Amino acid sequence: MTRCIFEKRFAMLVLASAFSGVTFAQVPPPPLTKIEPGLEPAIRWKWQVEPSSPADWGLPVFIPVAPALAPNAPQTNPVHLSPSGRPDTYVVKRGDALFVIGKRFHVSVDRLKAANGLTTNLIHIGQVLSIPPADIVPLAKPPTAGHAADPATKDAQELETLTLQVCLDRAGFSAGPIDGANTPAFQKLVALFLSAHPDVPDTNALLAKARAAAADPFTHYTLRPEDFRFIAPPKATAVSAKTPTATPSTKKKKPAKPAEERPPKPTFADLTSGRMLAYRSPWEFVAERFHCNEETLRKLNPEIKGQPAAGTEFRVPAVIPFEIEAPLTPPLQPVANPGAPISAALMDRTRLEISRGGRLIAVLPVSIARPGLRGEGSWIVLDAIPHPRLLIRQDFANAAPTPTRIYGRETPTNATPTPTPIPQERTLATGPRNPVGVLWINLAKAGETTPLPYGLHGTSIPDEMATHQSFGGLRMANWDITRVVRLLPPGTPIEWKQGGPMIAAPAAHP
């Protein structure tokens, strides 16, 4: 009995330490055990970065135009939006029901009825309904067997974490793809933000600040026809020749559950055949626009099936959106201010910390694209290349063969690696799914002006960049690199550092 009580108290102590100011050992980045899809045959080739032609930015797709209303056509009622961007009211249309409306706006039928003073489920066409704030939508996977948790408590904690992630992201402290997960890396991010903002003493104060800025951490986005300039058209699915013909049967078969439609992983041929490497689906487009991964976006929008069309409304994190259609025209970098110098540090190979006048102003996740890349001392920031494309610089070279021993002597070998010829010049076009993303920042060794073969750049796999090998050097999510370039003047020093023990944020008191 005593042992059981002790174990429970010890477990509570461990859980309470998550935000109690204790230190944690640094967790090294996971090994790059996989290769970015499509790059398998070319991962060791050497590429050079070049600017692309403005004509290659955007796909030549037809953008449908909504038909104009006839002069005497009835006007639709205007939609009133709340400060968070979601509608406050809704006009009932033919075919609507409270259940359908509630599912659309993530609100229960009971809450809809309470907000509108309804005692029954009856509604009529033209009726204006008030839409209350959205319910909590769980994002995490259900607990495994034997580890049941209180769903209400878990959902509330997850919503708090997501609210903090949105607030910090808007302030330039990025947790990576927003997912509501309270990981050690996110705890470190919270601690760094609090250390740079003495007016916010602990996580409770930070959460209150986040809620004051946006009561709802979600907003809504409607997919536009012009968005499809950056989304590749779906490929036609070939019908298998072995499909059996229909035969009469006395047994009734249950209708097959529709599978989740996702485009296949790209091949090297896919990456080198087009003039723009666009998003593979509308899901990818919306997820990157609002700084989350596709899994989170799908969980926030379970009612959206298949490939969304123009006019589809998504529930999304209320971050400052990454607008891929915004022009990246020079000058992208600011002018250096000697009175408030900018400096940066790559910490523990996992995050970039940017300071102005000695004060931390931004923290963003970074991943090393090549396993063997190591830093020494410091670099300096040079110029930026928007909308880059990649070209082969020289042939891939095989490693020299290992000598064999015959009668105790090594057989002579050719010490020079044998080049593997490339049949033709290869180009990876510009686009958000280029391996180095939408922007490349040249780096040089301190005191030099010659660009290094690696730089600071975007990525095509923001939610997998910590585990997959790729090209380039130091990669970030596209939404982060386009913010970073606005902070780093040419000549900014970047120091390679290994941080000390990870310090958790001050405790949040109940």
ChimeraX attribute file (.defattr): number of C-alpha atoms within 10 A of each C-alpha:
attribute: neighborCount
match mode: 1-to-1
recipient: residues
	/A:1	6
	/A:2	6
	/A:3	8
	/A:4	9
	/A:5	10
	/A:6	11
	/A:7	12
	/A:8	11
	/A:9	12
	/A:10	12
	/A:11	11
	/A:12	11
	/A:13	12
	/A:14	11
	/A:15	11
	/A:16	12
	/A:17	15
	/A:18	21
	/A:19	22
	/A:20	18
	/A:21	14
	/A:22	14
	/A:23	16
	/A:24	14
	/A:25	9
	/A:26	15
	/A:27	12
	/A:28	9
	/A:29	13
	/A:30	9
	/A:31	11
	/A:32	19
	/A:33	10
	/A:34	14
	/A:35	17
	/A:36	21
	/A:37	18
	/A:38	18
	/A:39	19
	/A:40	14
	/A:41	10
	/A:42	15
	/A:43	16
	/A:44	15
	/A:45	16
	/A:46	17
	/A:47	22
	/A:48	16
	/A:49	21
	/A:50	15
	/A:51	15
	/A:52	19
	/A:53	13
	/A:54	10
	/A:55	10
	/A:56	16
	/A:57	21
	/A:58	22
	/A:59	19
	/A:60	11
	/A:61	14
	/A:62	10
	/A:63	13
	/A:64	10
	/A:65	8
	/A:66	7
	/A:67	6
	/A:68	7
	/A:69	9
	/A:70	8
	/A:71	7
	/A:72	6
	/A:73	8
	/A:74	8
	/A:75	9
	/A:76	7
	/A:77	10
	/A:78	9
	/A:79	12
	/A:80	12
	/A:81	11
	/A:82	14
	/A:83	12
	/A:84	17
	/A:85	14
	/A:86	21
	/A:87	18
	/A:88	16
	/A:89	16
	/A:90	18
	/A:91	16
	/A:92	17
	/A:93	13
	/A:94	8
	/A:95	8
	/A:96	13
	/A:97	16
	/A:98	20
	/A:99	14
	/A:100	13
	/A:101	18
	/A:102	19
	/A:103	15
	/A:104	16
	/A:105	21
	/A:106	21
	/A:107	21
	/A:108	16
	/A:109	17
	/A:110	15
	/A:111	17
	/A:112	21
	/A:113	18
	/A:114	12
	/A:115	13
	/A:116	13
	/A:117	11
	/A:118	13
	/A:119	9
	/A:120	9
	/A:121	12
	/A:122	9
	/A:123	15
	/A:124	13
	/A:125	11
	/A:126	12
	/A:127	11
	/A:128	15
	/A:129	19
	/A:130	17
	/A:131	22
	/A:132	20
	/A:133	18
	/A:134	16
	/A:135	12
	/A:136	14
	/A:137	16
	/A:138	18
	/A:139	20
	/A:140	15
	/A:141	7
	/A:142	11
	/A:143	11
	/A:144	8
	/A:145	6
	/A:146	6
	/A:147	7
	/A:148	9
	/A:149	11
	/A:150	8
	/A:151	12
	/A:152	11
	/A:153	10
	/A:154	14
	/A:155	17
	/A:156	14
	/A:157	15
	/A:158	21
	/A:159	21
	/A:160	19
	/A:161	21
	/A:162	21
	/A:163	24
	/A:164	26
	/A:165	29
	/A:166	27
	/A:167	23
	/A:168	21
	/A:169	23
	/A:170	14
	/A:171	15
	/A:172	17
	/A:173	24
	/A:174	25
	/A:175	27
	/A:176	22
	/A:177	21
	/A:178	24
	/A:179	23
	/A:180	24
	/A:181	18
	/A:182	17
	/A:183	12
	/A:184	17
	/A:185	19
	/A:186	21
	/A:187	21
	/A:188	19
	/A:189	25
	/A:190	25
	/A:191	21
	/A:192	21
	/A:193	22
	/A:194	19
	/A:195	17
	/A:196	14
	/A:197	14
	/A:198	9
	/A:199	10
	/A:200	16
	/A:201	15
	/A:202	20
	/A:203	20
	/A:204	15
	/A:205	15
	/A:206	21
	/A:207	18
	/A:208	14
	/A:209	15
	/A:210	20
	/A:211	16
	/A:212	10
	/A:213	12
	/A:214	17
	/A:215	14
	/A:216	20
	/A:217	21
	/A:218	19
	/A:219	20
	/A:220	16
	/A:221	18
	/A:222	13
	/A:223	18
	/A:224	14
	/A:225	16
	/A:226	16
	/A:227	16
	/A:228	23
	/A:229	18
	/A:230	24
	/A:231	22
	/A:232	17
	/A:233	15
	/A:234	11
	/A:235	9
	/A:236	6
	/A:237	6
	/A:238	6
	/A:239	7
	/A:240	7
	/A:241	6
	/A:242	6
	/A:243	7
	/A:244	7
	/A:245	6
	/A:246	6
	/A:247	5
	/A:248	6
	/A:249	7
	/A:250	5
	/A:251	6
	/A:252	6
	/A:253	7
	/A:254	6
	/A:255	6
	/A:256	6
	/A:257	6
	/A:258	8
	/A:259	8
	/A:260	9
	/A:261	10
	/A:262	12
	/A:263	11
	/A:264	9
	/A:265	10
	/A:266	13
	/A:267	13
	/A:268	14
	/A:269	10
	/A:270	12
	/A:271	22
	/A:272	15
	/A:273	13
	/A:274	15
	/A:275	20
	/A:276	25
	/A:277	28
	/A:278	26
	/A:279	22
	/A:280	21
	/A:281	19
	/A:282	20
	/A:283	21
	/A:284	18
	/A:285	21
	/A:286	24
	/A:287	23
	/A:288	25
	/A:289	20
	/A:290	24
	/A:291	29
	/A:292	22
	/A:293	21
	/A:294	18
	/A:295	15
	/A:296	19
	/A:297	24
	/A:298	18
	/A:299	16
	/A:300	20
	/A:301	18
	/A:302	13
	/A:303	12
	/A:304	14
	/A:305	12
	/A:306	12
	/A:307	14
	/A:308	14
	/A:309	13
	/A:310	15
	/A:311	11
	/A:312	13
	/A:313	17
	/A:314	24
	/A:315	21
	/A:316	23
	/A:317	27
	/A:318	22
	/A:319	21
	/A:320	14
	/A:321	16
	/A:322	19
	/A:323	12
	/A:324	19
	/A:325	12
	/A:326	7
	/A:327	11
	/A:328	14
	/A:329	9
	/A:330	10
	/A:331	11
	/A:332	19
	/A:333	17
	/A:334	12
	/A:335	13
	/A:336	15
	/A:337	11
	/A:338	8
	/A:339	8
	/A:340	12
	/A:341	15
	/A:342	23
	/A:343	22
	/A:344	24
	/A:345	20
	/A:346	23
	/A:347	18
	/A:348	17
	/A:349	21
	/A:350	19
	/A:351	20
	/A:352	22
	/A:353	20
	/A:354	22
	/A:355	19
	/A:356	17
	/A:357	13
	/A:358	11
	/A:359	14
	/A:360	19
	/A:361	19
	/A:362	23
	/A:363	27
	/A:364	23
	/A:365	24
	/A:366	28
	/A:367	25
	/A:368	25
	/A:369	27
	/A:370	18
	/A:371	13
	/A:372	7
	/A:373	12
	/A:374	10
	/A:375	12
	/A:376	9
	/A:377	10
	/A:378	17
	/A:379	22
	/A:380	23
	/A:381	24
	/A:382	21
	/A:383	19
	/A:384	24
	/A:385	20
	/A:386	22
	/A:387	26
	/A:388	26
	/A:389	28
	/A:390	22
	/A:391	16
	/A:392	18
	/A:393	13
	/A:394	14
	/A:395	14
	/A:396	18
	/A:397	15
	/A:398	12
	/A:399	11
	/A:400	12
	/A:401	12
	/A:402	11
	/A:403	13
	/A:404	11
	/A:405	10
	/A:406	8
	/A:407	6
	/A:408	7
	/A:409	9
	/A:410	11
	/A:411	11
	/A:412	9
	/A:413	11
	/A:414	10
	/A:415	11
	/A:416	11
	/A:417	12
	/A:418	13
	/A:419	12
	/A:420	10
	/A:421	10
	/A:422	12
	/A:423	6
	/A:424	7
	/A:425	9
	/A:426	16
	/A:427	17
	/A:428	25
	/A:429	26
	/A:430	30
	/A:431	27
	/A:432	28
	/A:433	22
	/A:434	25
	/A:435	29
	/A:436	33
	/A:437	27
	/A:438	26
	/A:439	26
	/A:440	30
	/A:441	23
	/A:442	21
	/A:443	27
	/A:444	21
	/A:445	17
	/A:446	16
	/A:447	11
	/A:448	12
	/A:449	14
	/A:450	11
	/A:451	16
	/A:452	13
	/A:453	14
	/A:454	22
	/A:455	21
	/A:456	23
	/A:457	31
	/A:458	30
	/A:459	29
	/A:460	26
	/A:461	24
	/A:462	23
	/A:463	17
	/A:464	15
	/A:465	22
	/A:466	22
	/A:467	18
	/A:468	21
	/A:469	23
	/A:470	28
	/A:471	25
	/A:472	25
	/A:473	24
	/A:474	25
	/A:475	30
	/A:476	32
	/A:477	27
	/A:478	26
	/A:479	25
	/A:480	23
	/A:481	23
	/A:482	22
	/A:483	15
	/A:484	23
	/A:485	22
	/A:486	13
	/A:487	23
	/A:488	29
	/A:489	23
	/A:490	19
	/A:491	20
	/A:492	19
	/A:493	23
	/A:494	24
	/A:495	20
	/A:496	19
	/A:497	15
	/A:498	13
	/A:499	11
	/A:500	12
	/A:501	12
	/A:502	20
	/A:503	22
	/A:504	23
	/A:505	26
	/A:506	21
	/A:507	17
	/A:508	16
	/A:509	10
	/A:510	4
